[in-house]
Every structure is written in structure tokens, then in C-alpha cells.
Amino acid sequence: MTNKRRTEITIETHTVTIIRTRGKSLVFCEICRAEAEIFSTPQIISVFHLEFAEIKKLFQNNRIHFVGSTEMLCGNSLADYFESNKTTNKKGAIQ
């Protein structure tokens, strides 16, 4: 009998997305109960290649939230959502 050796190689990859804005806009988020950087819906759509309907669905399912009565998204909720859902879709966006 011959002893066959098998070598298995596992490769893990990670993607980091950094969104830089000219001036940080920090506001108090009532839901997070903490200061949060805010992002506009168009920023999130362009960076993560999401459709507005996807953002609306995430909001309705309490996965992400808007800050106050503005159209700005809470950075804390976005970070939590994307950290817990690290799979990528066909467009390359994290879901």
C-alpha cells in the first residue's frame, strides 16, 4: 500500500469599504442611543450598488434605520448590517 498525502489549502478573503466624506456629520441616533455618522441614500446606493427598493426593504425589516425625520441613514446600523451579512451578490455588493 502506498501512503497518499493530501494538501488542502484554504483561502479567505475580506473586503473593506471605506466611505470618506468631506466633513463628518455626526448626529445622535435615537434608535442606537449613540452618536452616528450619517450617509445619504444616494451615497449608499452608489457605494454598495443597492437599489432604493433594497434599502427600503432593509428599513422596513429594521435592519437599517434613518436618523430622525431626515433622509439620512445611520452609519451604526449600516455597519452592523454589513458586518453581519458578509455575502456578496451578483453586482459585487455586500448583502
BELTA-V431213 format. One record per residue. N is the residue number from 1. SS is DSSP state (A for helix, B for strand, O for the rest). PHI is phi in degrees with one decimal (999 if undefined). NEAR is the number of other C-alpha atoms within 8 Angstrom. Layout:
N & SS & PHI & NEAR
N & SS & PHI & NEAR
This chain:
1 & O & 999 & 2
2 & O & -107.0 & 3
3 & O & -87.2 & 4
4 & O & -97.8 & 4
5 & O & -101.0 & 4
6 & O & -125.0 & 4
7 & O & -109.4 & 4
8 & O & -114.7 & 4
9 & O & -115.8 & 4
10 & O & -113.9 & 4
11 & O & -116.5 & 4
12 & O & -110.9 & 4
13 & O & -123.5 & 4
14 & O & -133.3 & 4
15 & O & -117.6 & 4
16 & O & -117.7 & 4
17 & O & -112.3 & 4
18 & O & -112.2 & 4
19 & O & -107.2 & 5
20 & O & -106.4 & 4
21 & O & -120.6 & 5
22 & O & -64.4 & 4
23 & O & -130.1 & 4
24 & O & -66.1 & 6
25 & O & -109.5 & 6
26 & B & -100.4 & 8
27 & B & -134.7 & 8
28 & B & -84.8 & 8
29 & B & -93.5 & 12
30 & O & -65.7 & 8
31 & O & -77.1 & 5
32 & O & -75.4 & 8
33 & O & 61.4 & 7
34 & B & -156.3 & 7
35 & B & -70.1 & 9
36 & B & -141.1 & 11
37 & B & -77.2 & 11
38 & B & -113.3 & 12
39 & B & -132.9 & 10
40 & B & -80.8 & 9
41 & A & -59.7 & 10
42 & A & -60.1 & 6
43 & A & -60.9 & 8
44 & A & -68.2 & 11
45 & A & -61.2 & 11
46 & A & -73.8 & 8
47 & A & -73.3 & 7
48 & A & -101.3 & 9
49 & O & 55.5 & 10
50 & O & -96.0 & 10
51 & O & -90.0 & 7
52 & A & -59.6 & 8
53 & A & -61.4 & 6
54 & A & -66.6 & 8
55 & A & -63.9 & 9
56 & A & -60.6 & 8
57 & A & -65.4 & 8
58 & A & -61.5 & 10
59 & A & -65.1 & 11
60 & A & -64.3 & 7
61 & O & -90.8 & 7
62 & O & 58.8 & 7
63 & O & -84.7 & 9
64 & O & -131.3 & 12
65 & O & -146.7 & 10
66 & B & -89.4 & 11
67 & O & -90.7 & 12
68 & O & 55.5 & 6
69 & O & -99.4 & 5
70 & O & -85.8 & 6
71 & O & -94.7 & 8
72 & B & -98.3 & 10
73 & B & -94.4 & 13
74 & B & -74.6 & 15
75 & A & -63.8 & 10
76 & A & -63.6 & 9
77 & A & -68.8 & 11
78 & A & -64.2 & 10
79 & A & -62.4 & 8
80 & A & -61.7 & 8
81 & A & -64.2 & 10
82 & A & -69.5 & 10
83 & A & -68.2 & 7
84 & A & -84.7 & 6
85 & O & -130.3 & 8
86 & O & -88.1 & 8
87 & O & -83.7 & 6
88 & B & -112.6 & 9
89 & O & -94.6 & 8
90 & O & -61.1 & 5
91 & O & -82.2 & 6
92 & O & 91.5 & 8
93 & O & -85.2 & 10
94 & B & -75.6 & 10
95 & O & -120.8 & 8
